[in-house]
Every structure is written in C-alpha cells, then in structure tokens.
Amino acid sequence: MSRYCVLAACVGLALSACSGGSNSGSPVGTSPPPPQNTSDSGCSGFCGNADSFLTEDDVRKAIAQAVAEARAQGKPSVITVVDRVGNVLAVYRMAGAPPTVKVSSGRNVTGGLEGLNVPTEFAAIAKALTSVYFSSEGNAFTSRTAGQIAQEHFNPGDRTAPSGPLFGVQFSQLPCSDISARFSGSGTNAGPHRSPIGLSPDPGGVPLFKAGVPVGAIAASGADDLYGLDDNAGDRDRNLDEFVALAGTFGFAAPQDRRADRITAGGLSLRFTDVEFNELARDPASAPAFGSLGPADGELIKVPGYAEPVVLRGLALGTVESGIRPDTTDYPGLDAFVLDDGTGTNRYPPRAGTDGAAALSANEVRTIVQEALKVAARTRAQVRKPLGSRAGETVVVVDTNGVVLALARSRDALVDAVDVTTQKARSAAFFSGTYAAGDILGTGSARYLSAALNLAQLRVDFSTVAQSAPSQYVANLRTFLGLPQAWADGQVAYSLRTIGNLSRPFYPDGVPDNPPGPLSLPFNRWSPFQDGLELDLVYNQIAAHVAFYLNQKGLALTLDGAPLAPAPTPGNPKPIDDVGFNCTGIPRLPNGITLFGGSFPIYRGGVLVGGVGASGDGTDQSDLVAFLGLHNAGAALNGAIGNAPIPLRADRLVPQNVRLGYVQCPQSPFLNSNEQYVCEGK
C-alpha cells in the first residue's frame, strides 16, 4: 500500500490506500438498449418552465441505471446528480468504489494539481457541474467537450493549432468564489453553486434533458481511476466513467441535434461522448430499481459543504427559488434575467461605483448592461442550435475595486458564465490599473502540498513540497514587455484577450517550441492543471477547502509536522473552517481570473473606472458584446464613458515581434444584416 497520496489523501471514509488501476472493463455492446428520441428538440431557449426540473424519482432512476452499468463493467463508482443551478441532488458511493482519483494530464508534470489524489466525490461533482453549466436548450455539452476546448491546442493533439476557445476556464466556479452560492445544509437553494475543484476537463459528466430542456447532469468517477483529460481529439477513448454516466442519462438524453458533436467552433466539430447507448455493457432500461439497492451495493453519502445522504428534487431555472429569474425592473423589453437570492431580491441591481469622484453612476452601469444585451440579441450565436439563434450572453460591470455593480443575462444563457463573466470583468479592470503589481507582489506563495495517511492515528500529514510565488510573473511581464512599471503606472489598457495572449504556454499562441508567455509556465512544466499565475493565485484556497473536507470526514491534520486540526468531536464539530469568499487574498480579485476573451476596461476620458465582461455563445461573440455594448453605451451617454483611448490599448505593444491582441469581433456578426467589421475604429 502506498502511504503517499497528495493533497486530498484517501478520503472516503473508506481510509484505504490511494487508488491506481487501468481504464478497462467488460466487453461492450452485450445488450443494446432501445433507441432514444433522435428528433429535433424544437427548443430555442423558450421551452423551460416551472416544470423543467428533476424529481426525486428522476434522480433515483438515473443513479440506478448508472449503477447497473458500473456493475456490468466491474468498476464500482461514485455517481453524482446535480440540477441546472448546481445543487447536488444525490451522491451515491458504490461498495468498493475508490476513495480518491489521481489528477494527471499524462504529461509527467509536477506541481499544481498534477499528481494529486482528490476525493472521488469531488471529481464527480466537478464533472457534473461542468456539463450542466455548459449546456442550454441550444447545446448539450459534456465534461469531455469542456476538456476539448480548454487545452493548449484546439483540437487537442494538433500541435500546429492555437489554444482552445475556453483556455483557462477550469479554474472558475471555485469553492472560494464570492459569486457562487453555498450549500444551505438542507434541501436545495438558490444557485449557481460552487465546485469543489473548479470545472472539469475529465470525461464522465453528461447533461440530463427533459422535453428539450437541460435540467441537470449526472457524472461518474472512480470507474476510470484518473481525473484527467483527452489530449487527442482524433481518436475514440474507452473511458469507463463516461460509460457509467451515459447509462444514467437513458430516458433523459440530450436531443441528438443539440449534442456537441452536431456543433462546430472555428470550423471544427466538438466532442460529446466517445460511447453510444448501443455500446453499453447493459441495457439501462432493465436496470434494477433504486429501491432494490441494499448496503452491499452501496449507499448515499454525505459530502460536507455539498450534500446530505438523501435524494433531493432539482430546481427549475427561471424561478425565484433557483436564483436565476426574469428581470422585472432594470432592463425592460430585453428579456433579461438576473441573479436572485431566493427570496425575490436581485443580488446585483445596477448601483454606483465605490471608487471615488470619477466612479460610474448607477445610470451609466445600467446603460452599459442594456446596450450589451441589445448587442447580444442581434448577434448570431456560434455554439448554439438551431442555426441562426441569437447569442445568449451574461454581462457584468465592476468598478476598480472589483465590486459587482450589475449582472444580467440573456434568456437561456450558459450558467457557467455567471462566475466566469465576473472573473473577466474584474480581470480587465485589475490588470489595467495602477495597483495590479502591488497587489500581486503582496500575495503569499502557492504552497504545493503532499500528504501521508497515518492509518493508526486516523491522521493526514501534509508537507510543503514546493512553493511558487505569484510575484515572479510581475517580473516576467515587465521584462517581456520592456515596461519596467507595467501593472503599476496605468499606462496600458489590458483586455482579457491580452491577458490570455500573455498566459499561453507558447508565444505567440499555437506556435510549438516557442517560449511561453510571461504569465505561463514553460511547456515542460505546464499543463491544464498547472498553468502559471492563474492557478498560483488560487491554489492555497483550493488546498484549504480540501483540508476542511478531510477534517470533516473524521481525519486529524498536520502541516509540516505541526498540528493543524484535530479530528472533529461532538464538542468540537468543526476544528477548522471552510474557505471564505476570497480565492486570492486580493480584494479586487475575490473569485480569481480566467484567460479567454470577452472583457474590457471602462474609461472616463483617460481615467480607468471599471470593467465590463460578457460570456456565452462564442469567445469572439463575447468580445463583440462587451466591447460594442460599452461603445454604444458611451454614445448613448454623450461620451461620458467608453472603451479605453486607442493610444492606451495593449495592441500597440509588439513583444517578440508579435502584436498583442485587444479585441476580436466576428467579421459579419449580426442576424438579418450584412454589416461587417463592426468593431473597427471604435
């Protein structure tokens, strides 16, 4: 038995050794199920209603079908079902399921999340949330799809291609996010909810649909002993987590014409799953009912911070209780939706900035969001069916303190965009200010941990094996740009596309064997689980959350030989607290950063006053919505605010003889219009 598991050592509480193994199982195709409905869903964002949710019986049926497939494959698993806004409706651990799975990109990289053994239930929750957060009535994406579009090449395996359109998205929805909601301790509550380890590129999370509407997702972990990714889009994998999860979707399958493999991005087909129903080892229609499962089969488990050992019903997106409901006040005539606290109160109504005399007014904030939503309503979606659908976008405005001044979204926009768009807006305002260098230099180092399980004493001993200081990236950037006061003098306006350019493991993006951008690690040390500044800013809080979880599962903890927390007792049920609502320690960046386009700094003349972000149906489309929405708002407000003055924009910089990007709008973006080059000269 290996005594060295890392970070989330051997949880369960089956307190067994860290798992290993292969991704193999019984032959496929022994009993193909009846065909699923393959017709057009007929939905274009307007089908969802108060009845679009998973019932308790739906959840039980999905789990029972997945359990039957896992048993047929001989691979006990942890199976999770979530609703549309991320409530964990049930977590079922099959008897014999491994307590942990190993994080690995297959690139033999050390550090970051690479090589760590994370709780199997954490992996399953992350995969399920990824799948449902990336799906809508117009598209059905899986965690495999997410992995395809978040790697260093798109498609993965094509070394001549630039990075994926959602590069860096894996470090969003973090457990420390101030935007994502927390489990209330009983029942379901307003979302969107956090993920224990961010979004997942690992196959095995698949959306659940009813009547053409996504209502949740199911995921499996542990059948495949790794938490990894598919680094070659040119072949078909035999991923057993995906077999198990797909079986659970029988009766709740995504409409065929909405599946990712019917959608293209940048001229490339996306991936849905590498298995079909007729390849399963068992007909899910014949799966034993959930009620027939006994202790020998497995049990519902408690996941502290996420779920009790019960089955819950889901919430219907668009209702007050779900946390995302129609706007009735601030955005008339725009079919807008806002975040709700579950009681009918908008969490982020338009408000004035908090950063001094030049601060944005509430009316200016409202106008920016309104104009951006108008642009989205005209824009042709990139990753949504039917063809010719309008883009579904989320729009966020923040001030230079990172305070959210407004958040609104189009009908049926992706749920992941709530947290991601906030990361985007904050990043544009942060990196364009005079405070970014000082704030980053003031943060502590990321302490990469290993851990050893002491079975005799029911204890996990954490050790610091390496440290990585975010401050190194400030020096890297200044050298790379030839600007000794970069991020301190306010003389360059950085869009998120610019920050993404600087964060790729090759510069310029997609040119193999070139050195990295200054905010990335060199490629021999880089992976999607160890990517540079983005992860280093948030690593310690991810680690702290896993430590809290281990402790709540009954383990005492030490750190570098010193006591960290005793095991819980009735008199001391919570020896250490869960993470709070700041992932970085930087007040202006409480939910971290992300690395793909869709946000811009806001200026009043030459004075930085905030940031605007958009995210939804294509990265270039999001650039268009945020950039043109801000420009149009400025015009409506007689030039009071607007995009950065052209001389300040980062695309005037040409490091390594390659010009940085700032904005990239689609060439002919609008529905029912031939207008082209709509962002030029603005």
Secondary structure, DSSP 8 states (H G I E B T S, - for coil): ---EE-BS-S-SSS--------S--S-S-SS-------S----SS----TT-S--HHHHHHHHHHHHHHHHHHT---EEEEEETT--EEEEEEETT--SEEEE--SS---BTTBT-EEEHHHHHHHHHHHHHHT-BTTBB--HHHHHHTSSSSSSTT-TTS---TTTTGGG-S-TT-SSSB---SSS--SS-B--TT----SS-EEEEEETTEEEEEEEEESSSSEE-----TTS----HHHHHHHHHTTTS---GGGBGGG-EETTEE----S--GGGSSS-GGG---GGG--TTTEEE--BTTTB-SS------TTSGGGTEEE-SSSSTTTTEEEEB-SSS-BSS-----SSSTT---HHHHHHHHHHHHHHHHHBB-SS-SSTT-B---EEEEE-TT--EEEEEEETT--TTHHHHHHHHHHHHHHHTSSSHHHHHHTS--EEEEEEEEETTTTEEEEEEEEEE-THHHHHHHHHHHT-TTTTTS---B--HHHHHHTTSSSSSTT-TTS---TTS--GGG-BTTB-SHHHHTTHHHHHHHHHHHHHHTT-EEEETTEEEE---BTTBS-SS----S-SSS-TT-TT----SS-EEEEEETTEEEEEEEEESS-HHHHHHHHHHHHHHHHHHTTTSSBS--GGGBGGG--GGG---------SS-BTT-----TTTT-
